[in-house]
Amino acid sequence: MKCLSVGLNYFFSGLGPEVDEEATQEDLEYKLKGFIDLTLDKSAKTRQAALESLKSAFSSKILYEFIMERRMTLTDSIERCIKKGKSDEQCAAAGLACLLCVQMGSGIESEEIFKTLGPVLKKIVCDGTASIQARQAVSMRHVYICQAGTEGCF
């Protein structure tokens, strides 16, 4: 499943000035839709690779309109991965949640994400059976999402 991340990295690195911007955006959105779908896969490795690919895209390019249209789907996928996944998947999902809020900016949309994901993240932080890596990563992301999801913090 590492090929998902490699494929997206290759896609980003292949962009040049001679590439048609509109076609490139359509190709990117098509790939991102596929990665979103893969977050629902049965395989934990596939879900984690999809989350990592989405994180890479969200940290490389402003995708506000694309995300706005799919923010509830993304939020639901992140929530499922945090609840269903183990340590690495939970860390990746929490990181994606953070980047989702960064892309959305401070406002109502981030507040909705916080209201949905906040309790799930808090549950992982307080879960003594969760791995220390997951608890640490989730707690750091929870703080950021809390700030982004509350009016006036930015």
DOFIKOL-988633 format. One record per residue: residue number from 0; x, y, z of N, C-alpha, C, O in turn. Coordinates in Angstrom, 2 decimals. Atoms other than C-alpha are relative to their C-alpha. Layout:
// residues N
> i,n_X,n_Y,n_Z,ca_X,ca_Y,ca_Z,c_X,c_Y,c_Z,o_X,o_Y,o_Z
> NUM,X,Y,Z,X,Y,Z,X,Y,Z,X,Y,Z
...
//
This chain:
// residues 154
> i,n_X,n_Y,n_Z,ca_X,ca_Y,ca_Z,c_X,c_Y,c_Z,o_X,o_Y,o_Z
> 0,0.82,-1.20,0.00,0.00,0.00,0.00,0.86,1.26,0.00,0.36,2.38,-0.15
> 1,-0.90,-1.13,0.05,3.05,2.20,0.12,-0.05,0.67,-1.37,0.30,1.84,-1.51
> 2,0.06,-0.55,1.35,2.49,2.65,-3.61,-0.98,1.18,-0.07,-0.84,2.05,-0.93
> 3,0.93,-1.13,0.00,-0.40,5.00,-2.78,0.74,1.30,0.29,0.56,2.29,-0.41
> 4,-0.77,-1.19,-0.36,1.93,7.48,-1.09,1.02,0.32,-1.07,1.19,1.48,-1.45
> 5,-1.00,-0.21,1.04,4.62,6.99,-3.69,-0.67,0.57,-1.25,-0.13,1.47,-1.90
> 6,0.72,-0.49,1.18,2.05,7.53,-6.45,-0.36,1.47,0.13,-0.23,2.22,-0.83
> 7,0.36,-1.40,-0.19,0.89,10.80,-4.96,1.24,0.88,-0.01,1.23,1.96,-0.59
> 8,-1.23,-0.77,0.03,4.45,11.99,-4.36,0.52,0.15,-1.42,0.98,1.22,-1.80
> 9,-0.41,-0.05,1.40,5.30,11.12,-7.96,-0.88,0.99,-0.76,-0.41,1.76,-1.60
> 10,0.93,-0.90,0.66,2.19,12.96,-9.08,0.36,1.46,0.26,0.38,2.28,-0.66
> 11,-0.35,-1.38,-0.34,3.19,16.13,-7.21,1.35,0.40,-0.61,1.50,1.53,-1.08
> 12,-1.32,-0.35,0.51,6.83,15.97,-8.33,0.01,0.15,-1.51,0.89,0.82,-2.05
> 13,0.03,-0.07,1.46,5.85,15.59,-11.99,-0.63,1.26,-0.54,-0.68,1.45,-1.76
> 14,0.65,-1.22,0.47,4.10,18.92,-12.13,1.06,0.97,-0.50,2.03,1.26,0.19
> 15,-0.94,-0.96,0.56,5.89,21.34,-14.37,-0.76,1.19,-0.57,-1.99,1.16,-0.61
> 16,0.67,-1.19,0.50,5.17,24.75,-15.88,-0.78,-0.25,-1.29,-1.71,0.49,-1.60
> 17,0.69,0.26,1.26,4.08,23.18,-19.18,-1.27,-0.81,0.17,-1.99,-1.04,-0.81
> 18,1.17,0.82,-0.26,1.33,21.11,-17.55,-1.24,0.89,0.08,-1.21,1.95,0.71
> 19,1.27,-0.71,-0.03,-2.25,22.28,-18.08,-0.54,-0.01,1.43,-0.83,-1.08,1.97
> 20,0.39,-0.13,-1.41,-3.33,23.58,-14.64,-1.37,-0.63,0.27,-1.55,-1.30,1.29
> 21,1.35,0.54,-0.22,-7.01,22.61,-15.05,0.00,-1.52,-0.05,-0.64,-2.17,0.77
> 22,-0.09,1.45,0.11,-6.21,19.07,-16.17,0.72,-0.58,1.22,0.33,-1.63,1.74
> 23,-0.74,0.44,-1.18,-3.72,18.73,-13.32,-0.90,-0.01,1.23,-0.86,-0.95,2.02
> 24,0.91,-0.09,-1.14,-6.33,19.86,-10.79,-1.03,-1.12,-0.05,-1.34,-1.73,0.97
> 25,0.98,1.08,0.16,-8.86,17.37,-12.18,0.64,-1.35,0.35,0.03,-2.18,1.02
> 26,-0.71,1.24,-0.30,-6.27,14.56,-12.00,0.22,-0.13,1.51,0.01,-1.20,2.08
> 27,-0.23,0.00,-1.44,-5.41,15.51,-8.42,-1.29,-0.34,0.74,-1.30,-1.19,1.63
> 28,1.28,0.24,-0.67,-9.06,15.59,-7.37,-0.47,-1.44,-0.19,-1.03,-2.04,0.73
> 29,0.37,1.39,0.27,-9.67,12.22,-9.02,0.78,-0.94,0.93,0.20,-1.86,1.52
> 30,-0.83,0.83,-0.88,-6.76,10.69,-7.08,-0.41,0.17,1.46,-0.46,-0.81,2.21
> 31,0.41,-0.24,-1.39,-7.86,12.32,-3.83,-1.32,-0.68,0.31,-1.50,-1.21,1.42
> 32,1.27,0.71,-0.20,-11.38,10.93,-4.26,0.25,-1.49,0.22,-0.38,-2.12,1.06
> 33,-0.37,1.41,-0.17,-9.82,7.48,-4.63,0.58,-0.26,1.37,0.27,-1.27,2.00
> 34,-0.59,0.16,-1.33,-7.78,7.97,-1.45,-1.08,0.10,1.08,-1.03,-0.64,2.07
> 35,1.09,-0.12,-0.97,-10.91,9.09,0.42,-0.78,-1.32,0.05,-1.13,-1.79,1.14
> 36,0.70,1.29,0.04,-12.67,5.91,-0.72,0.80,-1.09,0.70,0.23,-1.95,1.38
> 37,-0.84,1.03,-0.61,-9.70,3.82,0.42,0.08,0.11,1.52,0.50,-0.85,2.18
> 38,0.02,-0.10,-1.47,-10.04,5.16,3.98,-1.08,-0.90,0.60,-1.11,-1.10,1.82
> 39,1.06,0.89,-0.47,-13.05,2.84,4.21,0.31,-1.47,-0.26,-0.53,-2.34,0.01
> 40,-0.40,1.35,0.34,-11.15,-0.27,3.10,0.06,-0.89,1.24,0.21,-0.39,2.36
> 41,-0.08,0.95,-1.12,-11.12,-3.41,5.25,1.42,-0.10,0.54,1.61,-0.34,1.74
> 42,-1.40,0.15,-0.40,-7.32,-3.50,5.33,0.49,1.25,0.73,0.37,2.36,0.23
> 43,-0.54,-1.11,-0.78,-5.74,-1.35,8.02,1.16,0.67,-0.72,1.30,1.89,-0.68
> 44,-1.14,-0.55,0.73,-2.60,-0.92,5.90,-0.47,0.88,-1.15,0.13,1.93,-1.42
> 45,0.54,-0.80,1.10,-4.66,0.36,2.97,-0.57,1.30,0.54,-0.35,2.37,-0.03
> 46,0.57,-1.21,-0.60,-6.54,2.79,5.20,1.11,0.96,0.43,1.03,2.16,0.18
> 47,-1.10,-0.83,-0.46,-3.31,4.04,6.73,0.74,0.65,-1.17,1.08,1.83,-1.10
> 48,-0.67,-0.56,1.18,-1.65,4.50,3.32,-0.85,1.10,-0.63,-0.32,2.11,-1.08
> 49,0.89,-1.02,0.55,-4.71,6.42,2.11,0.03,1.27,0.86,0.06,2.38,0.34
> 50,-0.08,-1.16,-0.90,-4.61,8.67,5.19,1.31,0.76,-0.20,1.32,1.99,-0.24
> 51,-1.31,-0.63,0.20,-0.89,9.33,4.66,0.03,0.76,-1.34,0.60,1.85,-1.43
> 52,0.05,-0.66,1.30,-1.51,10.18,0.99,-0.83,1.28,0.07,-0.46,2.30,-0.51
> 53,0.83,-1.20,-0.17,-4.28,12.60,1.93,0.75,1.05,0.81,0.69,2.24,0.49
> 54,-0.80,-0.95,-0.78,-2.01,14.17,4.56,1.04,0.68,-0.89,1.25,1.89,-0.79
> 55,-1.01,-0.56,0.90,0.67,14.64,1.93,-0.62,1.04,-0.93,-0.04,2.11,-1.14
> 56,0.67,-0.95,0.90,-1.77,16.32,-0.44,-0.44,1.25,0.75,-0.27,2.37,0.25
> 57,0.51,-1.14,-0.77,-3.30,18.54,2.26,1.13,0.90,0.49,0.92,2.10,0.70
> 58,-1.12,-0.83,-0.45,0.13,19.71,3.37,0.79,0.59,-1.16,1.68,1.41,-0.96
> 59,-0.73,-0.47,1.18,1.33,20.36,-0.19,-0.74,1.04,-0.81,-0.13,1.80,-1.56
> 60,0.80,-0.84,0.89,-1.52,22.28,-1.77,-1.26,0.48,0.72,-1.85,-0.26,1.52
> 61,1.27,-0.51,-0.54,-4.46,24.49,-0.79,-1.13,-0.63,-0.80,-1.19,-0.51,-2.03
> 62,1.08,0.75,0.64,-7.57,22.44,-1.53,-1.35,0.37,0.61,-2.22,-0.49,0.79
> 63,1.16,-0.45,-0.75,-10.26,24.52,0.16,-1.32,-0.44,-0.64,-2.17,-1.03,0.04
> 64,1.29,0.31,0.64,-13.06,24.05,-2.39,-0.25,-1.51,-0.05,-1.36,-1.96,0.23
> 65,0.12,1.45,0.04,-12.41,20.33,-2.82,-0.40,-0.53,1.38,-1.29,-1.38,1.50
> 66,0.27,0.45,-1.36,-12.42,19.85,0.95,-1.38,0.45,0.48,-2.09,-0.31,1.14
> 67,1.32,-0.51,-0.41,-15.49,22.03,1.51,-1.11,-0.93,-0.49,-2.07,-1.20,0.24
> 68,1.02,0.88,0.57,-17.49,19.74,-0.77,-0.03,-1.37,0.67,-1.04,-2.07,0.61
> 69,-0.12,1.34,-0.55,-16.29,16.65,1.08,0.34,-0.02,1.49,0.78,-1.05,2.01
> 70,-0.45,-0.08,-1.40,-15.68,17.81,4.64,-0.72,-0.98,0.91,-0.10,-1.51,1.84
> 71,0.72,0.94,-0.86,-18.38,15.63,6.18,0.46,-1.43,-0.27,0.61,-2.23,0.66
> 72,-0.51,1.32,0.35,-17.19,12.55,4.29,1.38,-0.21,0.61,1.67,-1.26,1.18
> 73,-1.34,0.08,-0.58,-13.61,13.28,5.35,-0.07,-0.15,1.52,0.65,-0.96,2.10
> 74,0.15,0.06,-1.46,-14.67,13.85,8.95,-0.47,-1.38,0.43,0.04,-1.94,1.40
> 75,0.50,1.35,-0.32,-16.62,10.57,8.99,1.10,-1.05,-0.18,1.23,-1.96,0.64
> 76,-1.09,0.95,0.24,-13.66,8.70,7.50,1.05,0.08,1.10,1.53,-0.95,1.59
> 77,-0.98,-0.19,-1.07,-11.27,10.18,10.05,-0.52,-0.60,1.30,0.22,-1.29,2.01
> 78,0.61,0.53,-1.23,-13.65,9.31,12.88,0.05,-1.53,0.02,0.41,-2.13,1.03
> 79,-0.03,1.46,0.08,-13.93,5.70,11.70,1.41,-0.55,0.19,1.62,-1.54,0.89
> 80,-1.39,0.47,-0.10,-10.16,5.34,11.36,0.53,0.15,1.42,1.31,-0.69,1.88
> 81,-0.44,-0.17,-1.39,-9.59,6.70,14.86,-0.64,-1.06,0.89,0.02,-1.64,1.75
> 82,0.70,0.99,-0.83,-12.22,4.39,16.37,0.44,-1.43,-0.32,0.63,-2.24,0.59
> 83,-0.24,1.36,0.45,-11.39,1.30,14.31,1.49,-0.36,-0.02,1.85,-1.53,0.15
> 84,-1.41,0.26,0.23,-7.64,1.66,13.86,0.81,-0.24,1.26,0.35,-0.06,2.39
> 85,-0.99,0.17,-1.06,-4.63,0.84,15.93,0.92,1.21,-0.02,0.64,2.19,-0.71
> 86,-0.89,-1.13,-0.26,-1.76,3.13,16.89,0.37,0.83,-1.24,0.10,2.03,-1.28
> 87,-0.46,-0.75,1.17,-0.30,4.09,13.48,-1.14,0.63,-0.78,-1.04,1.77,-1.24
> 88,1.15,-0.53,0.72,-3.68,4.51,11.84,-0.64,1.16,0.78,-1.07,2.14,0.18
> 89,0.56,-1.07,-0.81,-4.95,6.62,14.74,0.86,1.26,-0.10,0.34,2.37,-0.19
> 90,-0.91,-1.14,0.14,-1.87,8.84,14.50,-0.20,0.68,-1.36,-0.27,1.91,-1.44
> 91,0.19,-0.55,1.34,-2.35,9.27,10.75,-1.35,0.72,-0.12,-1.44,1.79,-0.71
> 92,1.33,-0.62,0.06,-6.06,10.01,11.15,-0.04,1.31,0.78,-0.65,2.28,0.33
> 93,-0.05,-1.24,-0.79,-5.41,12.59,13.88,0.77,1.08,-0.75,0.39,2.25,-0.72
> 94,-0.76,-0.96,0.80,-2.79,14.23,11.67,-0.82,0.55,-1.15,-0.75,1.75,-1.45
> 95,0.87,-0.46,1.09,-5.26,14.38,8.79,-1.08,0.93,0.53,-1.43,1.92,-0.13
> 96,1.00,-0.88,-0.61,-7.87,15.89,11.10,0.57,1.40,0.22,-0.10,2.41,-0.03
> 97,-0.68,-1.28,-0.23,-5.41,18.61,12.02,0.15,0.77,-1.31,-0.15,1.96,-1.38
> 98,-0.18,-0.65,1.31,-4.60,19.35,8.37,-1.35,0.41,-0.61,-1.43,1.41,-1.32
> 99,1.33,-0.36,0.46,-8.31,19.36,7.57,-0.42,1.34,0.59,-0.96,2.19,-0.11
> 100,0.31,-1.28,-0.66,-8.79,22.16,10.10,0.88,1.13,-0.53,0.41,2.26,-0.68
> 101,-0.88,-1.02,0.57,-5.77,24.02,8.73,-0.54,0.45,-1.35,-0.58,1.65,-1.64
> 102,0.54,-0.33,1.32,-7.27,23.86,5.25,-1.31,0.80,0.12,-1.55,1.70,-0.68
> 103,1.29,-0.67,-0.15,-10.69,25.00,6.50,0.15,1.39,0.62,-0.66,2.28,0.35
> 104,-0.18,-1.27,-0.68,-9.34,27.84,8.61,-0.93,0.09,1.20,-1.75,-0.79,1.45
> 105,0.83,-0.21,-1.18,-10.95,29.22,11.73,-1.40,0.40,-0.45,-1.55,1.27,-1.31
> 106,1.37,-0.34,0.37,-14.72,29.33,11.48,-0.96,-1.13,0.27,-0.64,-2.09,0.98
> 107,1.09,0.94,-0.25,-17.94,27.38,11.45,0.37,-1.42,-0.43,0.06,-2.38,0.26
> 108,-0.34,1.32,0.51,-16.57,24.52,9.34,0.96,-0.73,0.95,0.78,-1.92,1.23
> 109,-0.94,0.61,-0.95,-13.66,23.88,11.72,-0.69,-0.32,1.32,-0.38,-1.31,1.97
> 110,0.76,0.25,-1.23,-16.04,24.15,14.65,-0.81,-1.29,-0.13,-0.91,-2.06,0.82
> 111,0.74,1.24,0.23,-18.18,21.39,13.11,0.91,-1.22,0.10,0.54,-2.24,0.68
> 112,-0.97,1.09,-0.07,-15.09,19.21,12.72,0.37,-0.25,1.46,0.44,-1.40,1.89
> 113,-0.34,0.13,-1.41,-14.14,19.90,16.34,-1.13,-0.68,0.78,-0.87,-1.57,1.60
> 114,1.14,0.60,-0.71,-17.64,19.01,17.59,-0.13,-1.48,-0.29,-0.52,-2.26,0.58
> 115,0.09,1.41,0.38,-17.53,15.73,15.70,1.18,-0.81,0.51,1.00,-1.88,1.09
> 116,-1.19,0.78,-0.30,-13.95,14.65,16.29,0.54,0.20,1.42,1.24,-0.66,1.94
> 117,-0.50,-0.28,-1.34,-13.24,16.25,19.67,-0.24,-1.12,1.00,0.70,-1.56,1.66
> 118,0.26,1.07,-0.97,-14.97,13.58,21.77,0.74,-1.30,-0.33,1.17,-2.01,0.58
> 119,-0.70,1.22,0.41,-13.38,10.75,19.75,1.48,0.11,0.34,2.09,-0.83,0.84
> 120,-1.41,-0.22,-0.31,-9.92,12.25,20.12,0.24,-0.03,1.51,1.21,-0.62,1.99
> 121,-0.12,-0.03,-1.46,-10.46,12.88,23.83,-0.07,-1.40,0.58,0.62,-1.72,1.54
> 122,0.14,1.38,-0.47,-11.50,9.26,24.30,1.32,-0.76,-0.16,1.70,-1.53,0.72
> 123,-1.29,0.67,0.23,-8.20,8.04,22.78,1.04,0.50,1.02,1.80,-0.28,1.58
> 124,-0.96,-0.58,-0.95,-6.19,10.44,24.97,-0.20,-0.59,1.40,0.77,-0.84,2.11
> 125,0.31,0.50,-1.35,-7.94,9.13,28.10,0.02,-1.52,0.10,-0.10,-2.07,1.19
> 126,0.02,1.46,0.02,-7.78,5.46,27.05,1.37,-0.55,0.40,2.33,-0.45,-0.36
> 127,-1.26,0.55,-0.51,-5.08,3.79,29.13,0.50,-1.20,-0.79,1.67,-1.55,-0.69
> 128,-0.42,1.16,0.79,-5.03,0.80,26.77,0.54,0.40,-1.37,1.15,-0.43,-2.05
> 129,-0.53,-0.47,1.29,-4.18,2.91,23.69,1.52,0.16,0.12,2.04,0.42,1.20
> 130,-1.46,-0.14,-0.03,-0.52,3.06,22.72,0.39,1.43,0.37,-0.35,2.38,0.13
> 131,-0.48,-1.31,-0.42,1.52,5.91,24.11,0.22,0.91,-1.21,-0.01,2.11,-1.13
> 132,-0.20,-0.79,1.21,2.38,7.03,20.55,-1.32,0.58,-0.50,-1.39,1.75,-0.88
> 133,1.32,-0.46,0.45,-1.30,7.25,19.61,-0.53,1.08,0.95,-1.04,2.10,0.51
> 134,0.50,-0.97,-0.99,-2.21,9.05,22.84,0.73,1.33,-0.13,0.11,2.39,-0.05
> 135,-0.78,-1.22,0.13,0.61,11.55,22.38,-0.36,0.75,-1.28,-0.60,1.96,-1.25
> 136,0.32,-0.64,1.29,-0.12,12.23,18.69,-1.42,0.58,0.02,-1.65,1.70,-0.43
> 137,1.39,-0.44,-0.04,-3.85,12.47,19.27,-0.17,1.21,0.92,-0.92,2.13,0.60
> 138,0.15,-1.13,-0.93,-3.48,14.81,22.26,0.54,1.29,-0.62,-0.06,2.35,-0.46
> 139,-0.55,-1.20,0.65,-1.27,17.20,20.27,-0.95,0.51,-1.08,-1.18,1.72,-1.20
> 140,0.94,-0.41,1.06,-3.71,17.21,17.35,-1.30,0.51,0.58,-1.92,1.43,0.04
> 141,1.25,-0.43,-0.65,-6.68,17.56,19.70,0.10,1.46,0.44,-0.85,2.22,0.29
> 142,-0.20,-1.39,-0.44,-5.24,20.78,21.13,-0.12,0.94,-1.19,-0.78,1.98,-1.11
> 143,0.06,-0.87,1.17,-4.78,22.25,17.66,-1.43,0.09,-0.55,-1.91,1.17,-0.86
> 144,1.37,0.01,0.52,-8.24,21.18,16.48,-0.92,0.80,0.91,-1.83,1.49,0.45
> 145,0.77,-0.77,-0.97,-9.70,22.66,19.67,0.18,1.49,-0.26,-0.80,2.24,-0.23
> 146,-0.26,-1.43,0.26,-8.03,26.01,18.91,-0.61,0.43,-1.34,-1.23,1.49,-1.44
> 147,0.52,-0.36,1.33,-8.99,25.96,15.22,-1.53,-0.04,-0.03,-2.16,0.71,-0.76
> 148,1.44,0.16,0.01,-12.53,24.87,15.98,-0.76,0.95,0.91,-1.98,0.85,1.03
> 149,0.63,-0.96,-0.89,-13.21,27.68,18.41,0.19,1.39,-0.55,1.32,1.81,-0.80
> 150,-0.07,-1.37,0.55,-14.01,31.17,17.12,0.96,0.87,0.81,0.98,0.84,2.04
> 151,-0.83,-1.02,-0.64,-11.45,33.82,17.85,1.36,-0.45,0.46,2.12,0.37,1.00
> 152,-1.33,0.45,-0.45,-8.41,31.65,18.57,1.08,0.34,-0.99,2.25,0.38,-0.61
> 153,-1.02,-0.34,0.99,-6.64,32.58,15.34,-0.09,1.46,-0.33,0.68,1.96,-1.15
//
